[in-house]
Amino acid sequence: MPVGQRLYPVSLVVAGRRCVVVGGGQVALRKVSALVEAGASVVVVAPEICDEIVAMDVEIVDRRYEPSDISSAWLVIAATDDPAVNRRVYADGGAVGVWVNSADDPEACAFTLPAVARQGPVTVAVSTGGHSPALAGWIRDQVAGCLGPEIGVLAEMLSAAREQIQQSGRSTEGLDWRKVLDSGMLELIREGQTAQARERLEACLY
Protein backbone atom coordinates (compact mmCIF):
# COMPACT_ATOMS: atom_id res chain seq x y z
CA MET A 1 0.00 0.00 0.00
CA PRO A 2 1.65 3.27 -1.09
CA VAL A 3 1.99 5.70 1.82
CA GLY A 4 -0.53 8.51 1.49
CA GLN A 5 -2.97 6.54 -0.66
CA ARG A 6 -6.56 7.37 0.24
CA LEU A 7 -8.01 4.52 2.30
CA TYR A 8 -11.54 3.18 2.72
CA PRO A 9 -12.21 3.05 6.48
CA VAL A 10 -14.19 0.12 7.88
CA SER A 11 -14.86 -1.59 11.20
CA LEU A 12 -14.48 -5.35 10.75
CA VAL A 13 -16.51 -8.03 12.52
CA VAL A 14 -13.83 -10.58 13.44
CA ALA A 15 -15.76 -12.51 16.10
CA GLY A 16 -15.29 -16.22 15.46
CA ARG A 17 -13.01 -15.59 12.48
CA ARG A 18 -9.60 -17.27 12.17
CA CYS A 19 -7.06 -14.47 12.49
CA VAL A 20 -3.35 -15.28 12.37
CA VAL A 21 -0.63 -13.24 14.04
CA VAL A 22 2.90 -14.06 12.92
CA GLY A 23 5.25 -13.04 15.73
CA GLY A 24 5.36 -13.52 19.47
CA GLY A 25 6.92 -10.39 20.99
CA GLN A 26 5.52 -7.19 22.48
CA VAL A 27 4.28 -5.80 19.16
CA ALA A 28 2.47 -9.06 18.49
CA LEU A 29 1.06 -8.95 22.01
CA ARG A 30 -0.76 -5.68 21.27
CA LYS A 31 -2.19 -7.07 18.05
CA VAL A 32 -3.26 -10.35 19.67
CA SER A 33 -4.89 -8.54 22.60
CA ALA A 34 -7.01 -6.38 20.29
CA LEU A 35 -8.13 -9.38 18.24
CA VAL A 36 -9.01 -11.43 21.33
CA GLU A 37 -10.96 -8.49 22.74
CA ALA A 38 -12.96 -8.40 19.49
CA GLY A 39 -13.78 -12.11 19.79
CA ALA A 40 -11.53 -13.42 17.01
CA SER A 41 -10.26 -17.00 16.93
CA VAL A 42 -6.56 -16.17 17.10
CA VAL A 43 -3.62 -18.31 15.99
CA VAL A 44 -0.12 -17.14 16.93
CA VAL A 45 2.83 -18.44 14.92
CA ALA A 46 6.38 -17.86 16.18
CA PRO A 47 9.38 -19.84 17.46
CA GLU A 48 9.46 -17.65 20.59
CA ILE A 49 6.23 -16.39 22.17
CA CYS A 50 6.02 -14.13 25.21
CA ASP A 51 4.34 -15.41 28.37
CA GLU A 52 1.49 -12.86 28.12
CA ILE A 53 0.40 -14.30 24.77
CA VAL A 54 0.75 -17.89 25.97
CA ALA A 55 -1.58 -17.08 28.86
CA MET A 56 -4.33 -15.91 26.47
CA ASP A 57 -7.08 -18.01 24.94
CA VAL A 58 -5.29 -18.43 21.59
CA GLU A 59 -3.89 -21.28 19.51
CA ILE A 60 -0.10 -21.44 19.67
CA VAL A 61 2.03 -22.67 16.77
CA ASP A 62 5.52 -22.85 18.25
CA ARG A 63 7.75 -22.70 15.16
CA ARG A 64 8.84 -20.46 12.32
CA TYR A 65 6.26 -19.18 9.88
CA GLU A 66 5.25 -21.31 6.89
CA PRO A 67 2.98 -20.20 3.99
CA SER A 68 0.39 -22.83 4.91
CA ASP A 69 -0.18 -21.01 8.22
CA ILE A 70 -2.27 -18.34 6.52
CA SER A 71 -3.93 -20.34 3.74
CA SER A 72 -7.23 -20.56 5.63
CA ALA A 73 -6.95 -17.32 7.60
CA TRP A 74 -9.54 -14.57 7.37
CA LEU A 75 -7.10 -11.87 8.46
CA VAL A 76 -3.34 -11.85 9.08
CA ILE A 77 -0.98 -9.58 10.98
CA ALA A 78 2.77 -9.90 10.49
CA ALA A 79 4.46 -8.62 13.65
CA THR A 80 7.90 -10.18 13.77
CA ASP A 81 11.15 -8.27 14.31
CA ASP A 82 12.34 -9.39 10.86
CA PRO A 83 11.12 -7.15 7.99
CA ALA A 84 11.94 -9.88 5.48
CA VAL A 85 9.61 -12.33 7.21
CA ASN A 86 6.87 -9.71 7.42
CA ARG A 87 7.23 -9.00 3.70
CA ARG A 88 7.08 -12.71 2.94
CA VAL A 89 3.84 -13.04 4.91
CA TYR A 90 2.41 -10.08 2.99
CA ALA A 91 3.38 -11.63 -0.35
CA ASP A 92 1.95 -15.01 0.64
CA GLY A 93 -1.28 -13.35 1.72
CA GLY A 94 -1.61 -11.57 -1.61
CA ALA A 95 -1.12 -14.86 -3.43
CA VAL A 96 -4.09 -16.49 -1.67
CA GLY A 97 -6.31 -13.43 -1.34
CA VAL A 98 -5.89 -12.88 2.41
CA TRP A 99 -5.61 -9.40 3.90
CA VAL A 100 -2.28 -8.84 5.64
CA ASN A 101 -1.06 -6.00 7.85
CA SER A 102 2.69 -5.75 8.41
CA ALA A 103 3.61 -3.89 11.58
CA ASP A 104 5.58 -0.69 10.93
CA ASP A 105 5.69 -1.33 7.17
CA PRO A 106 2.82 0.45 5.38
CA GLU A 107 4.16 -0.58 1.98
CA ALA A 108 3.46 -4.22 2.92
CA CYS A 109 -0.11 -3.77 4.10
CA ALA A 110 -3.47 -4.59 2.56
CA PHE A 111 -5.02 -2.67 5.45
CA THR A 112 -3.82 -0.40 8.24
CA LEU A 113 -4.66 -0.43 11.94
CA PRO A 114 -5.77 2.92 13.35
CA ALA A 115 -5.12 4.27 16.82
CA VAL A 116 -8.29 3.53 18.78
CA ALA A 117 -10.08 5.08 21.76
CA ARG A 118 -13.14 3.36 23.24
CA GLN A 119 -15.85 4.38 25.65
CA GLY A 120 -18.69 1.89 25.99
CA PRO A 121 -20.03 1.15 22.50
CA VAL A 122 -18.35 4.26 21.06
CA THR A 123 -15.12 3.73 19.14
CA VAL A 124 -13.01 6.54 17.71
CA ALA A 125 -10.32 5.46 15.24
CA VAL A 126 -7.57 7.75 13.97
CA SER A 127 -5.40 6.98 10.95
CA THR A 128 -2.72 8.94 9.10
CA GLY A 129 -2.66 6.55 6.16
CA GLY A 130 0.70 5.20 7.22
CA HIS A 131 2.39 8.61 7.41
CA SER A 132 2.85 8.67 11.19
CA PRO A 133 1.46 6.15 13.69
CA ALA A 134 2.85 8.40 16.44
CA LEU A 135 0.67 11.30 15.27
CA ALA A 136 -2.37 9.03 15.06
CA GLY A 137 -1.75 7.91 18.65
CA TRP A 138 -1.31 11.51 19.82
CA ILE A 139 -4.58 12.62 18.20
CA ARG A 140 -6.29 9.54 19.68
CA ASP A 141 -5.15 10.55 23.15
CA GLN A 142 -6.46 14.09 22.68
CA VAL A 143 -9.85 12.77 21.60
CA ALA A 144 -9.93 10.15 24.37
CA GLY A 145 -9.79 12.95 26.93
CA CYS A 146 -13.20 14.12 25.68
CA LEU A 147 -14.81 10.67 25.87
CA GLY A 148 -16.09 10.36 29.41
CA PRO A 149 -18.45 7.58 30.55
CA GLU A 150 -21.40 9.83 29.72
CA ILE A 151 -20.69 9.20 26.01
CA GLY A 152 -21.36 5.49 26.51
CA VAL A 153 -24.59 6.24 28.38
CA LEU A 154 -25.71 8.58 25.61
CA ALA A 155 -24.97 5.96 22.95
CA GLU A 156 -26.99 3.31 24.79
CA MET A 157 -29.89 5.74 25.26
CA LEU A 158 -29.95 6.65 21.57
CA SER A 159 -29.72 2.99 20.58
CA ALA A 160 -32.72 2.11 22.77
CA ALA A 161 -34.76 4.96 21.27
CA ARG A 162 -33.82 3.92 17.74
CA GLU A 163 -34.83 0.32 18.39
CA GLN A 164 -38.14 1.38 19.93
CA ILE A 165 -38.96 3.57 16.93
CA GLN A 166 -38.11 0.76 14.50
CA GLN A 167 -40.27 -1.70 16.42
CA SER A 168 -43.18 0.70 16.12
CA GLY A 169 -42.87 0.48 12.34
CA ARG A 170 -41.40 3.94 11.84
CA SER A 171 -38.20 4.69 9.96
CA THR A 172 -35.37 6.35 11.86
CA GLU A 173 -33.71 7.70 8.71
CA GLY A 174 -35.65 10.96 8.48
CA LEU A 175 -35.40 11.90 12.15
CA ASP A 176 -33.36 14.92 13.21
CA TRP A 177 -30.76 13.12 15.36
CA ARG A 178 -28.49 16.18 15.25
CA LYS A 179 -31.24 18.15 17.00
CA VAL A 180 -31.30 15.47 19.69
CA LEU A 181 -27.53 15.62 20.15
CA ASP A 182 -27.55 19.42 20.26
CA SER A 183 -30.33 19.48 22.87
CA GLY A 184 -28.04 19.35 25.90
CA MET A 185 -28.61 15.66 26.64
CA LEU A 186 -24.91 14.99 27.13
CA GLU A 187 -24.58 17.72 29.75
CA LEU A 188 -27.58 16.37 31.63
CA ILE A 189 -26.11 12.85 31.64
CA ARG A 190 -22.77 14.22 32.81
CA GLU A 191 -24.58 15.87 35.73
CA GLY A 192 -26.32 12.61 36.63
CA GLN A 193 -29.72 13.73 35.35
CA THR A 194 -30.38 10.75 33.10
CA ALA A 195 -34.16 10.87 33.55
CA GLN A 196 -34.23 14.47 32.36
CA ALA A 197 -31.96 13.55 29.45
CA ARG A 198 -34.36 10.79 28.44
CA GLU A 199 -37.29 13.21 28.60
CA ARG A 200 -35.44 15.63 26.35
CA LEU A 201 -34.72 12.80 23.91
CA GLU A 202 -38.39 11.89 23.74
CA ALA A 203 -39.40 15.54 23.31
CA CYS A 204 -37.12 15.83 20.27
CA LEU A 205 -38.19 12.59 18.59
CA TYR A 206 -41.86 12.11 19.39
C-alpha positions as CSV (number, residue, x, y, z in Angstrom):
1,M,0.0,0.0,0.0
2,P,1.7,3.3,-1.1
3,V,2.0,5.7,1.8
4,G,-0.5,8.5,1.5
5,Q,-3.0,6.5,-0.7
6,R,-6.6,7.4,0.2
7,L,-8.0,4.5,2.3
8,Y,-11.5,3.2,2.7
9,P,-12.2,3.1,6.5
10,V,-14.2,0.1,7.9
11,S,-14.9,-1.6,11.2
12,L,-14.5,-5.3,10.8
13,V,-16.5,-8.0,12.5
14,V,-13.8,-10.6,13.4
15,A,-15.8,-12.5,16.1
16,G,-15.3,-16.2,15.5
17,R,-13.0,-15.6,12.5
18,R,-9.6,-17.3,12.2
19,C,-7.1,-14.5,12.5
20,V,-3.3,-15.3,12.4
21,V,-0.6,-13.2,14.0
22,V,2.9,-14.1,12.9
23,G,5.2,-13.0,15.7
24,G,5.4,-13.5,19.5
25,G,6.9,-10.4,21.0
26,Q,5.5,-7.2,22.5
27,V,4.3,-5.8,19.2
28,A,2.5,-9.1,18.5
29,L,1.1,-9.0,22.0
30,R,-0.8,-5.7,21.3
31,K,-2.2,-7.1,18.0
32,V,-3.3,-10.4,19.7
33,S,-4.9,-8.5,22.6
34,A,-7.0,-6.4,20.3
35,L,-8.1,-9.4,18.2
36,V,-9.0,-11.4,21.3
37,E,-11.0,-8.5,22.7
38,A,-13.0,-8.4,19.5
39,G,-13.8,-12.1,19.8
40,A,-11.5,-13.4,17.0
41,S,-10.3,-17.0,16.9
42,V,-6.6,-16.2,17.1
43,V,-3.6,-18.3,16.0
44,V,-0.1,-17.1,16.9
45,V,2.8,-18.4,14.9
46,A,6.4,-17.9,16.2
47,P,9.4,-19.8,17.5
48,E,9.5,-17.7,20.6
49,I,6.2,-16.4,22.2
50,C,6.0,-14.1,25.2
51,D,4.3,-15.4,28.4
52,E,1.5,-12.9,28.1
53,I,0.4,-14.3,24.8
54,V,0.7,-17.9,26.0
55,A,-1.6,-17.1,28.9
56,M,-4.3,-15.9,26.5
57,D,-7.1,-18.0,24.9
58,V,-5.3,-18.4,21.6
59,E,-3.9,-21.3,19.5
60,I,-0.1,-21.4,19.7
61,V,2.0,-22.7,16.8
62,D,5.5,-22.8,18.2
63,R,7.7,-22.7,15.2
64,R,8.8,-20.5,12.3
65,Y,6.3,-19.2,9.9
66,E,5.2,-21.3,6.9
67,P,3.0,-20.2,4.0
68,S,0.4,-22.8,4.9
69,D,-0.2,-21.0,8.2
70,I,-2.3,-18.3,6.5
71,S,-3.9,-20.3,3.7
72,S,-7.2,-20.6,5.6
73,A,-7.0,-17.3,7.6
74,W,-9.5,-14.6,7.4
75,L,-7.1,-11.9,8.5
76,V,-3.3,-11.8,9.1
77,I,-1.0,-9.6,11.0
78,A,2.8,-9.9,10.5
79,A,4.5,-8.6,13.6
80,T,7.9,-10.2,13.8
81,D,11.1,-8.3,14.3
82,D,12.3,-9.4,10.9
83,P,11.1,-7.1,8.0
84,A,11.9,-9.9,5.5
85,V,9.6,-12.3,7.2
86,N,6.9,-9.7,7.4
87,R,7.2,-9.0,3.7
88,R,7.1,-12.7,2.9
89,V,3.8,-13.0,4.9
90,Y,2.4,-10.1,3.0
91,A,3.4,-11.6,-0.4
92,D,2.0,-15.0,0.6
93,G,-1.3,-13.4,1.7
94,G,-1.6,-11.6,-1.6
95,A,-1.1,-14.9,-3.4
96,V,-4.1,-16.5,-1.7
97,G,-6.3,-13.4,-1.3
98,V,-5.9,-12.9,2.4
99,W,-5.6,-9.4,3.9
100,V,-2.3,-8.8,5.6
101,N,-1.1,-6.0,7.9
102,S,2.7,-5.8,8.4
103,A,3.6,-3.9,11.6
104,D,5.6,-0.7,10.9
105,D,5.7,-1.3,7.2
106,P,2.8,0.4,5.4
107,E,4.2,-0.6,2.0
108,A,3.5,-4.2,2.9
109,C,-0.1,-3.8,4.1
110,A,-3.5,-4.6,2.6
111,F,-5.0,-2.7,5.5
112,T,-3.8,-0.4,8.2
113,L,-4.7,-0.4,11.9
114,P,-5.8,2.9,13.4
115,A,-5.1,4.3,16.8
116,V,-8.3,3.5,18.8
117,A,-10.1,5.1,21.8
118,R,-13.1,3.4,23.2
119,Q,-15.9,4.4,25.7
120,G,-18.7,1.9,26.0
121,P,-20.0,1.1,22.5
122,V,-18.3,4.3,21.1
123,T,-15.1,3.7,19.1
124,V,-13.0,6.5,17.7
125,A,-10.3,5.5,15.2
126,V,-7.6,7.8,14.0
127,S,-5.4,7.0,10.9
128,T,-2.7,8.9,9.1
129,G,-2.7,6.6,6.2
130,G,0.7,5.2,7.2
131,H,2.4,8.6,7.4
132,S,2.9,8.7,11.2
133,P,1.5,6.2,13.7
134,A,2.8,8.4,16.4
135,L,0.7,11.3,15.3
136,A,-2.4,9.0,15.1
137,G,-1.7,7.9,18.7
138,W,-1.3,11.5,19.8
139,I,-4.6,12.6,18.2
140,R,-6.3,9.5,19.7
141,D,-5.2,10.5,23.2
142,Q,-6.5,14.1,22.7
143,V,-9.9,12.8,21.6
144,A,-9.9,10.2,24.4
145,G,-9.8,13.0,26.9
146,C,-13.2,14.1,25.7
147,L,-14.8,10.7,25.9
148,G,-16.1,10.4,29.4
149,P,-18.4,7.6,30.6
150,E,-21.4,9.8,29.7
151,I,-20.7,9.2,26.0
152,G,-21.4,5.5,26.5
153,V,-24.6,6.2,28.4
154,L,-25.7,8.6,25.6
155,A,-25.0,6.0,22.9
156,E,-27.0,3.3,24.8
157,M,-29.9,5.7,25.3
158,L,-29.9,6.7,21.6
159,S,-29.7,3.0,20.6
160,A,-32.7,2.1,22.8
161,A,-34.8,5.0,21.3
162,R,-33.8,3.9,17.7
163,E,-34.8,0.3,18.4
164,Q,-38.1,1.4,19.9
165,I,-39.0,3.6,16.9
166,Q,-38.1,0.8,14.5
167,Q,-40.3,-1.7,16.4
168,S,-43.2,0.7,16.1
169,G,-42.9,0.5,12.3
170,R,-41.4,3.9,11.8
171,S,-38.2,4.7,10.0
172,T,-35.4,6.3,11.9
173,E,-33.7,7.7,8.7
174,G,-35.6,11.0,8.5
175,L,-35.4,11.9,12.2
176,D,-33.4,14.9,13.2
177,W,-30.8,13.1,15.4
178,R,-28.5,16.2,15.3
179,K,-31.2,18.2,17.0
180,V,-31.3,15.5,19.7
181,L,-27.5,15.6,20.2
182,D,-27.6,19.4,20.3
183,S,-30.3,19.5,22.9
184,G,-28.0,19.4,25.9
185,M,-28.6,15.7,26.6
186,L,-24.9,15.0,27.1
187,E,-24.6,17.7,29.7
188,L,-27.6,16.4,31.6
189,I,-26.1,12.9,31.6
190,R,-22.8,14.2,32.8
191,E,-24.6,15.9,35.7
192,G,-26.3,12.6,36.6
193,Q,-29.7,13.7,35.4
194,T,-30.4,10.7,33.1
195,A,-34.2,10.9,33.6
196,Q,-34.2,14.5,32.4
197,A,-32.0,13.5,29.5
198,R,-34.4,10.8,28.4
199,E,-37.3,13.2,28.6
200,R,-35.4,15.6,26.3
201,L,-34.7,12.8,23.9
202,E,-38.4,11.9,23.7
203,A,-39.4,15.5,23.3
204,C,-37.1,15.8,20.3
205,L,-38.2,12.6,18.6
206,Y,-41.9,12.1,19.4
